[in-house]
Amino acid sequence: MRKVTVAATQMIGGWNVEENIARGERLVRDAAAQGAQIILLQELFERNYFCQKQKYDYLSFATTVEQNQAIAHFTKIAKELKVVLPISFYEKAGNCLYNSVLVIDADGSHLGIYRKSHIPDGPGYSEKFYFTPGDTGFKVWDTAYAKIGIGICWDQWFPETARCMALMGAELLFYPTAIGSEPHDGNVNSREHWQRTQQGHAAANLIPLIASNRIGVETEEDYSITFYGSSFIANEFGAKVQEADEVSEAVLVHTFDMDEVAAHRRNWGVYRDRRIDIYGALQTKDGRTVPTEGNN
């Protein structure tokens, strides 16, 4: 048996970076004390979700890896606690700004960066103003405890994201998130859809999935988002094995036998029976037109 213990966390936001880092550290230490080896914090946890409105001043929040406070802080924590920490941050790279995750291994080494591929744009979630579409492609990292794939928030609505990471060898899928109510329409509640979509990724790929969301109400002028938490861990069949409520700070911990999970994945035969010879429509926008060079 090869057992790996994972943790999902959720916490309230705020504009004070130091306070949020301290709050995140407390959750990481709590998870590590419960045996967690790979611990997920939510998307852009350093401050409030700043994408509700398009504000040029907020572009200055972006930092390089070397300048980022959270990365510097949690590099030390990862090494001390011998845990793997995917750290979400607003990345400045040259003249581009990305929504990124840097993976810190259990010895404090930096394994690399994933830049969010799918960038949403809608009332309250104006991310196309702030972020350049990621250029890394999907990534899988061989950490001290398991091979992990990471998508970021809107990535989780695309089955191609999870399938690509699965094909690249991911044993666990992680999704840091910032999602809640829709400022323009109070009747929209995506909570269950959000969970079911990701449960489907876990089930279709036979890979456990860990999702962390934030909680609390964040207001920006006439807009307001109530983040609905509901962070969860799903097993390889898509069943929720741990789930947080919508309003409370939480640390969710669960242990998987990775050998058993791998056996289930192998035995179901979904990778054996894939028909890549007839999936050409996936390479098109409209299901019919094959992209040509310079027209992608």
Order of alpha helices (4+ residues) and beta strands (2+ residues): beta-alpha-beta-alpha-beta-beta-beta-alpha-beta-beta-alpha-beta-alpha-beta-beta-beta-beta-beta-beta-alpha
